[in-house]
């Protein structure tokens, strides 16, 4: 098998090896906290545990450690880094955000071992060319280009070894780090969120399930002249390898200098796709990472990638969101609060002033939906204002309510679309789009 100058870093595969790595992260952080506490005491100050935990040194130790582990450890950090501001404090969210683009590829020898297991020895002869160095690496796997003997260009996603077997223990170990004092409000029960994260990660680690999702969305969008998806190469697919056609494309942010009308068209199409997923398809790709959306400059079509994080949308949840959207459009405060309670933004035990804070944030977020003119994402402080409000809510250590995991992951996707439209500096009339899906049942 050809060599590559950049050897990559091996993925720890056994539970013992991964636990040892976690233990090293935790003990290093604890040592830094102890040293910082002693320095504070020596200076006549009372140590602040939260500040001691969230230092630059600990940030580097945590992000570097989880990036080296990859798998569920890194994926969970990436998932939590895109939360709503209701679960984690701003400092920890910033730490986890650094991991979104920090994944390392495995070395060629480990790659060969994985593919020998999945395809059998001698697999390299099945290709005219197989690029050992991946062109993309993420939390669960890395992607290679290959060319078949009949000239077909493929993208081959290969899962890191040990990922599926280590999901539950990785999530539990990350949860132990999150439960360090000062990182989440006391009394906050993050167990349901972590349980949903485990379920979602197990689903994402099943590449045959992702192949089915890709085929399903490919069929749903088969007649689209706006979107294009890779086509499966099923004879090469296994539970840990996903083979599909390679679709040449450019990053979505390459459109930054495109004409306004083109940026508006692309952003509008992606927001409309989310509405169709929620209200028509009954299934949503819930990972809002902008790397999952690319652009074909030759055809102007939007390339959709990565269908590992597809979640079903129950009809009841879709109906609740339709009612919430109608309330947001009409601006009825009590109706909005009732709809938010049904979805789980707050519960019966949530203090009235906390309900008001959360509803105020929702009202701010849905302001663009209520205006009749196009909303200018590029010249708005909406995201900054929401972040400030989320920080104020997240810093309230008495707020212990966590919305249902399904709502959080769906909300994360919607928030990702706000970020996408802001990056493209799009101007979009959102109200007629929402009304088209929410004023009546869409067939």
C-alpha positions, 0 to 999 in steps of 0.5 A: 500500500502506498505511503504518505508523508503525513503519517497522521495519528493513530486512533486509540481503539481499546476501552482501556486505551481510551479510558487512559487518555481520558484519565490523562485529560482529567488529571492534567486539568485537575493539576492545573486547577490545583496550581491555580487555586494555590496561586490565588490563595497565595495572592489573598484571593478566594479561588473561583473553581469555574474560572480555574477550570476554563483556563487557556491551558485547560482549554488546550488540554481538553480540545487536544485530548478529545481531538486525538481520541476522535469518535464519540468523544470528539463528536459529542464535543462538536454537538454540544458546541452548537447548543442553544446557550441553554445548557452550557456556559459561554466559556465551555461552549467556546472551548468545544467550538474549537473542536469543530474543525480539529479532526486528525486522520489515521495513519496509512497502516491503521487505514489498511487494517480497517479496509482489510477487515471491511473489504478483505486483503487485496482490496487495493486491486479493485481500484485504478487509484486510491488516495491514501491521504484523505481529503476530509477528516471528521469526528467519526471517519475520514474520506478518500478519493478513489477511481474505479477501473471503469473511470468512475470517481468515488468518495470513500468514507472510512470509519475510525476503528473502535468508534462504535464500541466506544460510544457509550463509554466515551459519552460517559467519560465526557459527561464526567468532565461536564459534571465538574463543579461550575460547568453546568448549573447545579441541579441541571439533569443532562442525563436525557441529553446524553442518552439522546447523544448516545442514541444519535451517535450509534445511528451515525456510526452505522454507515449502512443506515447512512447509506439508506438515508442518502438513498432516501433523500436522493429519491425525495430530491431526485427531480430537484434542479436546486440540489444534488446528492452523491449516488451510492456505490452499494457494492463497496458499502459496509457498516464502516465504509460508505462509498458514493460518487464524488461530486466536485464542488466548492465550500459554501462560503466561496459564495461570499463574493457572489452577486447578492441575488445568488447568495439570496437564492442559495440561502432561501433554498436551504431554509426552505429545505429545512421547512420541508424536512420538518413539515413535509419529509418527516425526517431531518438531517440535524447536523448544521455544520456548514461543511455539509453544504457545498456549491457547484459553480458550474451548475449553480446547484447546492451539494448536500453531503453527510446524512449520518445525523438524520432524525425522524420528525414525529407528526406530533412534533411537527404539528407543535412546531407549526402551531409555534410558528403561527404564534410567532407570526401573530405575536400572541404572547400567551399563545406563544408561551403555551406552544413553547411549553408543549414543545418543552422549552420550559416545564411546569416547575420552571420559575415564571421569570425564567419562562419570561427570559426564554420567551424573550429570547424566542421572540427576538429570534423570530423577529425576522419572521414577522417582518414583511420585508426581506430580513438583512442577515448581513447587517443584523446583530441578531446572532450576537444579541441571541448569544448575549441572551443565551449567555445570560440564561446559561449563567443563571445557575438556578435554571435547571430545565433542559428541553427535550433532546429532540427539540434541542437537536432540531433547534440546533439545525434551525440555528445553523441556518441562521448562521449560514444566512449570516455568513452569506449576508443574505436578504430573505423575506422569511414570513411568506416562506413560513406562512406557506408551510404553517398557515395550512397543512402542506401536502 
